[in-house]
Amino acid sequence: MINIESQQDFSDPALLERAARFTLNLESAPADVDMTIVLTDDAQLHELNREYLGVDAPTDVLSFPSSEIDPETNTPYFGDILISIPRAMQQAQAAGHTLEAEVQLLVVHGTLHLLGHDHAEAQEKARMWKAQAEVLERLGLSAIKIQDS
C-alpha cells in the first residue's frame, strides 16, 4: 500500500501512487510493498535535511529507506518520501511544466532512492537518470527534462 499524507494542497494524489507503482514495476520490486509519500513544505525538508544529511538548506525531495517487515502482513516497508510542494511549484514554473508533472518526477526520484539508486557518482547518476527517464516516458511525461543536480 502506498500511503499519501498531504500537509499541502495537491490536486490529484492518485497521480503520485501511479508514479510510485510505475517505478516499482520498472525496477522489478515486489508488488506488495508499503511506503509513505508526505507532501509538506520547505521548513520540514530543511529541518530533516539538516538533521539527517548535515545540509543546512531546504530541498525538493528526501527519501528515507527502510528494510522493515510488517509482522502482521509480512509486507516489506520500503520507506518514506517527503516532498516540498512549495519547492516543487517553483521548480515546475522554472522548467515550464505543471506542478503535477514535477511532483510525479520527485516521486519517481524518491522511489528510486528507496530502491537503492543514488547519484553521488557519475556512473550511478547515469543509471538513475536513465531509470527516471524510462518511468517518466511510461507516465506520458517524456517532455520533462531532468535537472542536473
N, C-alpha and C positions, 0 to 999 in steps of 0.2 A: 504494500500500500504506500502510495506517495501522499504524505500529509502536506497541505499547504496552509501556512499560518500567515495571515495578512494583517500587518500593522499599518499598512499604507493602502490607498485606493489603487486597485488594478482591475481592469475591465473583464478579463477572462482567465481565471485561474486554470481552467481546463487546458489551455494552451501550454502551461508550464508542465503539467503532468505528461502531456503528449511529448514535449521536448525531452523530458527525462526518460520516458519509455523508449523513444526512438534511439537515444544514446545508449541505454542499457542493451537494447536489441543489437545495435551495431557492434557493441563490444562483447556480445555473446554472454552477457551477465544472466544469472537466473531470473526468470520472470517474477518469481515470488520473493521480492525483496522489499524491505521497508526503508524509507528515507523521509526527511522533512525538508521542505523549502520554506524559508521565512522571508517575507517581503518586509523590509524595515527601512531605516534611514541612515544617513551618513554618520550620525553620532554613535549609533550602536556599532557600525562597522569600524569606525575609528577606534573605539574602545577595545573591541576584540582584536583588531589588527595590532594595536599597541601591546595588549596583554599576551597574545599568543605568538605573534611574529616579530615583536620588537620594532614595529614600524609605526611611528607616531603620525599617522595620516589616515584619512578615510580612504576607502577603496570601493570598487563596484561589487565584488563578489568574494566571499570567503567560503571555503569548504572544510568541513571537519569530518574526516573519515572515521568510521567505526568498524569494528570487527565483532560486534556483539551478536548474540543469537537470542531471539525471544524464547524464553524457556517454555512458554505455553504453546506457541505455534511452531517452534523450531525454524522460524523465518529469520534470515540474516538481516541485521540492521546496518545499512551501508553508511549512514551518517547524515549530517546536516549541511545544507547550503543556505547561506544568508546573502540576500541581495539588497543593495541600497536603491530604492526606487527613485529618489531624487537624483542620484548619480547616473542611474540608467537613463533617466529623462534627458539629462544634459548630454550624455553620450549619443543618444538617439538623435537629438536635434543637431549635434555637430556632424554626425555621419549622414544625416538626411534620410533616416528611416523612422518607423514608428516605435513607440515605447514597447509595444507588444513584441516586435521583432527583436529589439535589444534585450529584453528580459528573457526571451527564449534563447538567445545566444548565451547569456550569462548562466542559464540553467544548464545548457549543454556543456559549457566550460566547467561549471562547478561539478556536474555529474562525472565528467572525465577525470577531474581531480579525485573524486571519491573512488573511482576505479583504478587509481594509481598513476594516472598521467601527470606529467609535470612539464614545465617549460623553462627550467633553470639553465639547461644546456641546449645548444643548437640542435643536436640530433633529437632530443626529447621534444623540443618545441616543434620541430618539423612534423614529427609523428602526431603530436597533439593537434596541431593546426590542420593537418590532413583529416583527422577524425572529425574535428569540428566542422570542417567544410562539407564532409560527406553527410553528416547529420543535418546541417542547415539545408543542403540540397534536397534531402528527403522531406524536410519540413516545408519545402517551397520557398526557402529564404536564401537561395544561392546568390542573390544580388548583394547580400550583406558582406562587407569587407571586414575581415577580422583584423582588429587593431594590433599593431606590433608592440606588445608590452612585455 
